[in-house]
Amino acid sequence: MRYIILILGLIATIAFILAPSEEKAKMLGKETIEKGDSSSWVIRVRKAQYFMRGEKGNVGLVEAPITVGKEREHTLFFWGKKEDLVGKTVKISGMQTATGEKLPERTARLTEMSSSIAVAQGKVPLLFPHAGTWVLTVYVEEKKRGDIVLSVK
């Protein structure tokens, strides 16, 4: 019995050594970015997982239900070079795809993330007056960073 436990432990150790770095991070409970398409992906932080919308590796926000007519603060996450993001101004504009209705522009200052998942974050309050598909266009220092497509119900 002792030999079986020893062999199983040896097999587990070898599997860990040979595992890709993303798998090792999962085994250790660290933060990882899971594979997904370019506009929707999953981030794992320890045992929790967060579904993201945006442009993978560029800009995104945690996908959560959005209620029409209720203002809610959204945290945008940014990837890239820290010096190009931290302390910079982010501007968000939004438009409903069916009607062309626009949201008022919102701005925020980007702050450094203490997580290894993203480099910077910005918090902006958004209120969607109508249901439908909305496209948020994100700018950093007036330069377009990317688009985030959201479904508002």
Backbone hydrogen bonds in HBPLUS format (Angstrom, degrees):
<---DONOR---> <-ACCEPTOR-->    atom                        ^
c    i                          cat <-CA-CA->   ^        H-A-AA   ^      H-
h    n   atom  resd res      DA  || num        DHA   H-A  angle D-A-AA Bond
n    s   type  num  typ     dist DA aas  dist angle  dist       angle   num
A0005-ILE N   A0001-MET O   3.12 MM   4  6.48 162.1  2.15 154.0 157.5     1
A0006-LEU N   A0002-ARG O   3.00 MM   4  6.20 156.8  2.06 144.4 151.4     2
A0007-ILE N   A0003-TYR O   2.85 MM   4  6.04 157.4  1.90 147.8 153.5     3
A0008-LEU N   A0004-ILE O   2.90 MM   4  6.11 162.4  1.93 151.5 156.5     4
A0009-GLY N   A0005-ILE O   2.95 MM   4  6.12 156.5  2.01 146.4 152.9     5
A0010-LEU N   A0006-LEU O   2.99 MM   4  6.20 150.8  2.08 142.5 150.7     6
A0011-ILE N   A0007-ILE O   2.88 MM   4  6.15 156.9  1.93 152.5 158.5     7
A0012-ALA N   A0008-LEU O   2.96 MM   4  6.19 160.9  2.00 149.5 154.2     8
A0013-THR N   A0009-GLY O   2.99 MM   4  6.19 154.7  2.06 144.3 151.1     9
A0014-ILE N   A0010-LEU O   2.99 MM   4  6.21 159.8  2.03 149.4 154.5    10
A0015-ALA N   A0011-ILE O   2.89 MM   4  6.10 159.5  1.93 150.5 156.6    11
A0016-PHE N   A0012-ALA O   2.97 MM   4  6.18 152.4  2.05 144.3 151.4    12
A0017-ILE N   A0013-THR O   3.02 MM   4  6.26 161.4  2.05 149.1 153.9    13
A0018-LEU N   A0014-ILE O   2.96 MM   4  6.14 157.7  2.01 152.5 158.1    14
A0019-ALA N   A0015-ALA O   2.99 MM   4  5.92 121.6  2.35 137.0 150.5    15
A0019-ALA N   A0016-PHE O   3.29 MM   3  5.15 143.3  2.43  94.9 105.2    16
A0023-GLU N   A0020-PRO O   3.04 MM   3  5.39 119.7  2.42 107.1 121.2    17
A0024-LYS N   A0020-PRO O   3.04 MM   4  6.41 155.4  2.11 152.9 160.7    18
A0025-ALA N   A0021-SER O   2.97 MM   4  6.20 156.6  2.03 148.3 153.8    19
A0026-LYS N   A0022-GLU O   3.11 MM   4  6.43 153.0  2.19 143.1 149.9    20
A0027-MET N   A0023-GLU O   2.94 MM   4  6.24 160.1  1.98 150.9 156.2    21
A0028-LEU N   A0024-LYS O   2.94 MM   4  6.19 147.9  2.05 148.7 157.4    22
A0029-GLY N   A0025-ALA O   2.99 MM   4  6.06 109.8  2.50 134.5 151.3    23
A0030-LYS N   A0025-ALA O   2.79 MM   5  4.97 159.7  1.84 153.9 151.1    24
A0029-GLY N   A0026-LYS O   3.04 MM   3  4.99 151.4  2.13  99.7 108.7    25
A0032-THR N   A0044-ARG O   2.84 MM  12  5.25 158.0  1.88 149.7 156.5    26
A0044-ARG N   A0032-THR O   2.88 MM  12  5.25 159.6  1.92 151.6 157.9    27
A0034-GLU N   A0042-VAL O   2.73 MM   8  5.18 152.2  1.81 157.2 165.2    28
A0056-LYS N   A0038-SER O   2.94 MM  18  5.14 162.6  1.97 140.1 145.9    29
A0054-GLY N   A0039-SER O   3.13 MM  15  4.93 147.1  2.24 129.9 129.5    30
A0041-TRP N   A0052-MET O   3.17 MM  11  5.23 151.7  2.26 128.0 135.8    31
A0052-MET N   A0041-TRP O   2.68 MM  11  5.23 177.0  1.68 166.1 166.7    32
A0043-ILE N   A0050-TYR O   2.80 MM   7  5.14 160.2  1.84 148.9 155.6    33
A0050-TYR N   A0043-ILE O   2.73 MM   7  5.14 158.2  1.78 152.3 160.1    34
A0045-VAL N   A0048-ALA O   2.91 MM   3  5.34 154.0  1.98 141.6 150.2    35
A0048-ALA N   A0045-VAL O   3.03 MM   3  5.34 153.2  2.10 138.9 133.6    36
A0063-GLU N   A0051-PHE O   2.58 MM  12  5.40 173.7  1.59 157.6 159.3    37
A0053-ARG N   A0061-LEU O   2.91 MM   8  5.56 155.3  1.98 157.0 164.9    38
A0061-LEU N   A0053-ARG O   2.90 MM   8  5.56 149.1  2.00 152.8 162.8    39
A0055-GLU N   A0059-VAL O   2.72 MM   4  5.33 164.0  1.74 170.0 174.0    40
A0058-ASN N   A0055-GLU O   2.87 MM   3  5.40 144.2  1.99 148.1 148.3    41
A0059-VAL N   A0055-GLU O   3.06 MM   4  5.33 142.9  2.20 137.2 147.8    42
A0079-TRP N   A0058-ASN O   2.99 MM  21  4.89 162.0  2.02 133.7 134.6    43
A0060-GLY N   A0077-PHE O   2.95 MM  17  5.27 147.9  2.06 145.8 152.8    44
A0077-PHE N   A0060-GLY O   2.67 MM  17  5.27 170.8  1.68 164.7 167.9    45
A0070-LYS N   A0067-THR O   3.34 MM   3  5.72 160.3  2.38 131.4 129.5    46
A0069-GLY N   A0128-PHE O   2.85 MM  59  5.76 168.2  1.86 149.0 153.0    47
A0072-ARG N   A0126-LEU O   3.04 MM  54  5.62 159.0  2.09 146.4 150.0    48
A0126-LEU N   A0072-ARG O   2.94 MM  54  5.62 167.0  1.96 143.7 144.4    49
A0074-HIS N   A0124-VAL O   2.79 MM  50  5.41 172.6  1.79 146.1 146.7    50
A0124-VAL N   A0074-HIS O   2.89 MM  50  5.41 163.1  1.92 157.5 159.3    51
A0076-LEU N   A0122-GLY O   2.77 MM  46  5.23 171.2  1.77 162.9 162.4    52
A0122-GLY N   A0076-LEU O   2.99 MM  46  5.23 148.6  2.10 140.9 148.8    53
A0078-PHE N   A0120-ALA O   2.86 MM  42  5.13 157.4  1.91 153.7 150.2    54
A0119-VAL N   A0078-PHE O   2.84 MM  41  5.86 146.0  1.95 155.0 166.3    55
A0120-ALA N   A0078-PHE O   3.28 MM  42  5.13 163.9  2.30 133.5 137.2    56
A0084-ASP N   A0081-LYS O   2.97 MM   3  5.37 143.1  2.11 109.6 120.5    57
A0085-LEU N   A0082-LYS O   3.01 MM   3  5.29 158.0  2.06 110.5 117.7    58
A0086-VAL N   A0082-LYS O   2.93 MM   4  5.70 150.5  2.02 154.8 163.9    59
A0088-LYS N   A0085-LEU O   2.98 MM   3  5.47 160.5  2.02 138.6 140.8    60
A0087-GLY N   A0110-LEU O   2.82 MM  23  5.17 164.5  1.84 136.2 140.2    61
A0110-LEU N   A0088-LYS O   2.85 MM  22  5.52 168.8  1.86 167.1 170.9    62
A0141-GLU N   A0089-THR O   2.84 MM  52  5.42 164.0  1.86 164.5 167.9    63
A0090-VAL N   A0108-ALA O   2.82 MM  18  5.37 169.3  1.83 161.5 165.2    64
A0108-ALA N   A0090-VAL O   2.96 MM  18  5.37 143.7  2.10 147.1 154.9    65
A0091-LYS N   A0139-TYR O   2.82 MM  48  5.06 158.2  1.87 141.6 148.0    66
A0139-TYR N   A0091-LYS O   2.84 MM  48  5.06 160.6  1.88 155.9 160.2    67
A0092-ILE N   A0106-ARG O   2.78 MM  14  5.24 159.7  1.82 156.0 162.1    68
A0106-ARG N   A0092-ILE O   3.02 MM  14  5.24 156.5  2.08 144.3 151.8    69
A0093-SER N   A0137-THR O   3.01 MM  44  5.29 160.7  2.05 148.6 154.9    70
A0137-THR N   A0093-SER O   2.72 MM  44  5.29 162.4  1.75 156.9 163.2    71
A0103-LEU N   A0094-GLY O   2.83 MM   9  4.98 157.2  1.88 133.6 136.8    72
A0095-MET N   A0135-VAL O   3.01 MM  40  5.42 146.9  2.12 135.6 145.7    73
A0135-VAL N   A0095-MET O   2.87 MM  40  5.42 164.3  1.89 150.8 154.0    74
A0096-GLN N   A0101-GLU O   2.84 MM   5  5.32 156.7  1.89 152.0 159.6    75
A0100-GLY N   A0096-GLN O   2.87 MM   4  5.17 146.0  1.99 142.0 150.3    76
A0097-THR N   A0133-THR O   2.89 MM  36  5.81 165.4  1.91 158.7 163.3    77
A0111-THR N   A0121-GLN O   2.85 MM  10  5.43 162.9  1.88 158.0 160.5    78
A0121-GLN N   A0111-THR O   2.88 MM  10  5.43 148.2  1.98 148.7 159.0    79
A0113-MET N   A0119-VAL O   3.02 MM   6  5.47 159.4  2.06 133.1 130.3    80
A0132-GLY N   A0152-VAL O   2.90 MM  20  5.24 163.5  1.92 142.1 142.2    81
A0152-VAL N   A0132-GLY O   2.82 MM  20  5.24 176.2  1.82 156.2 157.4    82
A0134-TRP N   A0150-LEU O   2.86 MM  16  5.25 165.2  1.88 155.2 160.2    83
A0150-LEU N   A0134-TRP O   2.83 MM  16  5.25 167.9  1.85 159.2 163.4    84
A0136-LEU N   A0148-ILE O   2.76 MM  12  5.03 173.9  1.76 155.5 155.2    85
A0148-ILE N   A0136-LEU O   2.80 MM  12  5.03 149.9  1.89 144.5 153.8    86
A0138-VAL N   A0146-GLY O   2.81 MM   8  5.38 176.7  1.81 171.3 171.4    87
A0145-ARG N   A0138-VAL O   2.63 MM   7  5.40 169.4  1.64 152.3 154.0    88
A0146-GLY N   A0138-VAL O   3.31 MM   8  5.38 149.7  2.40 140.1 140.8    89
A0140-VAL N   A0143-LYS O   2.91 MM   3  5.33 158.8  1.95 149.3 147.7    90
A0143-LYS N   A0140-VAL O   3.03 MM   3  5.33 163.6  2.06 113.1 117.9    91
